[in-house]
Amino acid sequence: MIFRSLFKVAGVLTLALAVVGPVKAQQVTGVLGSPSATTTVSNEQLPAPDPKFGGVIKDDALQSKAWWAPRVVPPKGAPNVLLIITDDAGFGVPSTFGGVIPTPTMDRIASEGLRYNRVFSTALCSPTRAALITGRNHHSVGFGVISEQSTGFPGYNSIIGKDKATIGRMLVDNGYSTAWFGKDHNVPAFAASQVGPFDQWPTGMGFEYFYGFVGGDANQWEPNLFRNTTQIYPFLGKPPGTWNLITAMADEAIDYMTRIHQTDPSKPIFIKYAPGATHAPHHPTKEWVDKISAMKLFDGGYEKLRETIFANQKKLGLVPKDAKLTPWPSEMLKPWDQLSADEKKLFIRQVEVFAAYAAYSDNEIGRVIQAFQDLGKLDNTLVIYINGDNGTSAEGGPMGTPNEVAFFNGVGDLPAEVQLKWYDVWGTEQTYNHMSAGWSWAFDTPFDWFKQNASRLGGINQNMVVSWPARIKDKGALREQFVHVIDVVPTILEAAGIKAPVMVDGIKQAPIEGTSFAYTFDPANAKAASRHKTQYFEMFGQWALYDDGWLLSTKVNRAPWQAFGAANPDPLNNQVFQLYNLGKDFNQTEDIAAQNPQKVKQMRAQFLAEAKKHQVLPLDASVAGRIVAPRPNITAGRNEFVYTRPMTGLPQGDSPFLLNSSYTITADIDVPQGGAEGMILTSGGRFGGYGFYLHKGKPVFLWNLVDLKRIKWEGPEALTPGRHTLEFDFKYDGLGIGTLAFNNMSGVGRPGTGVLKVDGKAVQTITMEKTLPMILQWDESFDIGSDTLTGVNDADYKPPFALTAKLNKLTIKVDRPQLSPADIQKLEAAMKGKD
C-alpha cells in the first residue's frame, strides 16, 4: 500500500513516498495541484500511476477547487545525455587512440573528459546496439546475430522482449525528451514494412522522435530514410553528391534539440546518435575525400600503417611500452610489397575514401556537440562517444569491392583491373564500396582480426571517450577498467539518479545485466579494480569468456569473408582453445592454454553456464545460410501475391522472395494511344535486384547481378495500344534453401531459365548460369508502378520511371523447391560424412 504525505519546506512542497521497504524520497516542486507543479517518480512501475485527485469537487465549480497532477520530471540535476556510437570502426581508427585519421571531435571530448581503452562490443552491429540500449546481453534480448539473420530461437529471433525496456523508455517516462538519429538495425527485418507492427521501431520503444534508417546500412546519398515510421525522400531533386545523410542527420539533431530547448529549456534531452559511418558503403563527400587524399596517409601500405598506429598508441600510453604486435597474416592478406601497381593504386583509393568517411562523420558529430554548447547545455551534458559497434569490417575481402551486396552473395576477389573501372567514382552514388581487409587488420591495431570475430580483441575491444563537465574533473585521463556496452544503460541511470523500473506496462522487467561505470568518473577510482568481472562473447559459433583479466578464446577458424561453406557442426566443443592473461598480455599475443589446462577446463564450463543463462544456446556457426532462413514475415506460407494498384516502399524482409525458386510474374496492363513506358515491378536497385518494365514501349525483364552483369529479356517491338498480358516465367534448376538445414549450400544460387511472354507468346528465352543465392540490395524496396531510390539499370531509365500504362492486375506465383526423400537421404549422408 502506498501512503502520500506532504511537507512544506521554504515554500516548496516535497513529496515523500512510503512503500514496503526503505523510504524513497520524491522531489516535488511548486504547489501540488497547480499547473506548474512537478514531481519525480519512484520507477516501481512505468508509466507511473496517476495520482489521486487532490482538489475539491462540489455541485458547482465556484465552490470547487481545481487540481492538476504534477508534471513528471527527472531528479534535480539529471544531465542531458548524448550517446554516440559509430559503426564498424576498430581501436586504431581515430586519432584519439593513435590512429592517423583526424577525429578532432573525439579528441575534444577526450581532453574535456576521460578516455577508455577496455570497452567491449559483441563483434557485430545489431547485437551490440541491442545490448547498448537495453543494458542486457545481446542473446538475452534476442539479438545473437543481426536482424537479417534471425532464427526461431529466443536468443536469435531479433525481438526485444517486453520485459526488457530500453533506456529510451526508462528516460521518457521519467520526464526526458528522447530521440534517435541514424542507424537503427534493431527492427526485425520482418517488421519493417508499413504493415508494422511498430512496437519494435524506435518510436515504439521509448524514443519520441526517430530520423534514420532501420536496416544494417544505407546508401548515404539516397538512403531508405524514415521520419518516425514514415519514409521520406529529402534528397530528391538535389544534384548528385550534394545531399548526404551524415550531414542531414546532424542538421536534424541540431534542429530537434533547439526546438526542445526553446519550447522547454528545463527539460533534459536524451539523444542516441548513430551515424552509418564507417559501415560500408563508405560514402563521404568529395570535399573530405580531397582533404584526406592530400594528406598522403596511406602510401606506405597497410603494414606500415599498423606500425605507425602502434607506435602512436605507445606514445599516448594506451598500450604497454613492452607490448608486441602479432605477426602479419601473410597467408591470408598479401603483404604490401607483393601487390601489383594496380592493386596498390586501388587499395589506396579504397582506404582514403574510408578515412574520409570517418573524418567527415566525426566533424558532423562535432557540430551536434557544439550545438549543445551554443544552447548553454554542454556543462550538464553526459557525452558518451563510442568508437565502433565492433571491430573494423573485413567483409570486402582481401581485394575490397565496389559493391558490398556482391560479398553477401558470395562474389568476392574481383581483380584490381576490374575494380579500377570504378576508381574515379569510388565512394559516390555509383558504388556500394568496401575496402581491402588488409586495411581493416591495420585499423584494429593493437589487436588482430576483425568484426564478426568474437574471440579476438580486434573484433570486440573498442574504445570510448566520456565527458560531463559538471561532474568529471579528471580531464584527459585514461581509464583501463573493463567496460561492456551493457554497462552504458546502468551508467546513464546512475548519472540521472533514476532506478531501473520494476514494472513497465504491467510487465515485470528482467534484471539489468550491465554494471555502471560511473565510479570511474572520480579521480579516486582512476586505478580501481573493474567492477564488471565476467563477460561472455559469442558470434557465429566463435566464442570467448572474460573472467577478471583472463580470456578464454576459441581459435579463429573462418575469415569474415569465408561465409559460404559448411558450418562447424559442434561449435561448443569442436574448437581449438586459447588462453590469455590480459593483465600481462594487453593485446592477446601469448597463448598460455597449454600451461594451464585446468584453467581452460574451468572457463569452458563457466562459458557454458553463461550461455545457458543468457539464451546463447543452441550455438550456430552458420553465416550466409542464416540470411535465407525462414522467418515469420507477412509473406510466410504464401505462394501467390496479387496487386491491383501501384505501391512503393515494401522492404525486402516483407516482400515476395524469388531467389532459389521458380516463379511466374504476370502483368495485365492497358497501353494508351501513343504507347507506354515505365516500371511495372522492381525489387532491389543499382547494386542488385530485378525489374519488369516497359522501355521505349517494349516489355523488358532484367536481372541485375550485383552490378557486375545484367541479363535482359526484351520483346522485339513496342506494345500496341490496348490491353496486353505480359509474363515472365522462370524455372529454377536447384534444390533450394532446404539444403541449408543439412549444412549444405548446394541448393542455392543454381542456374535457371527465364521465358518472357507477350499475350501468351514466348518472345525471348535465356538461361542464367548463376542466380543470386542470398539477398537483393537490402536498403532498396519492392515497388510497383514506379521505382524508388536507385534503378536496376541506369542505361535504360532513371527513377521514378512511373508506369504510363494502366495496371489492371499484377500476379506473382512462387514455386519453391521441395526436397524429395531421396534428396534428404543424400544430404544426410553428406552431412554425416562431413562430421
Secondary structure, 3 states (H helix, E strand, C coil): CCEEEEEEECCEEEEEEECCCCCEECCEECCCECCCCEECCCCCEECCCCCCCCCECCCCHHHCECCECCEECCCCCCCEEEEEECCCCCCCCEHHHCCCECCHHHHHHHHHCEEEEEEECCCCHHHHHHHHHHCCCCCCCCCCCCHHHCCCCCCCCCCCCCCCCCHHHHHHCCCCEEEEEEECCCCCHHHCCCCCCCCCCHHHCCCCEEEEECCCCCCCCCCCEEECCEEECCCCCCCCCCCCHHHHHHHHHHHHHHHHHHHCCCCCEEEEEECCCCCCCCCCCHHHHHHHHHHCCCCCCHHHHHHHHHHHHHHCCCCCCCCCCCCCCCCCCCCHHHCCHHHHHHHHHHHHHHHHHHHHHHHHHHHHHHHHHHCCCHHHEEEEEEECCCCCCCCCCCCCECEHHHHCCCCCCCCHHHHHHHHHHCCCCCCECECCHHHHHHHCCCCCCCCCCCCCHHHHEEEEEEECCCCCCCCCEEECCCEEHHHHHHHHHHHHCCCCCCEECCEECCCCCCCCCHHHHCHHHCCCCCCCCEEEEEECCEEEEEECCEEEEECCCCCCCCCCCCCCCCCCCCCCEEEEECCCCCCCCCCCCCCCHHHHHHHHHHHHHHHHHCCCCCCCCCCHHHHHCCCCCCCCCCCEEEECCCEEEECHHHCCCCCCCEEEEEEEEEECCCCCCEEEEEEEECCEEEEEEEECCEEEEEEEECCCEEEEEECCCCCCCEEEEEEEEEEECCCCHHHHHHCCCCCCCCCEEEEEEECCEEEEEEEECCCCCCCCCCCCCEEECCCCCCCCCCCCCCCCCCCCCEEEEEEEEEECCCCCHHHHHHHHHHHHHHC
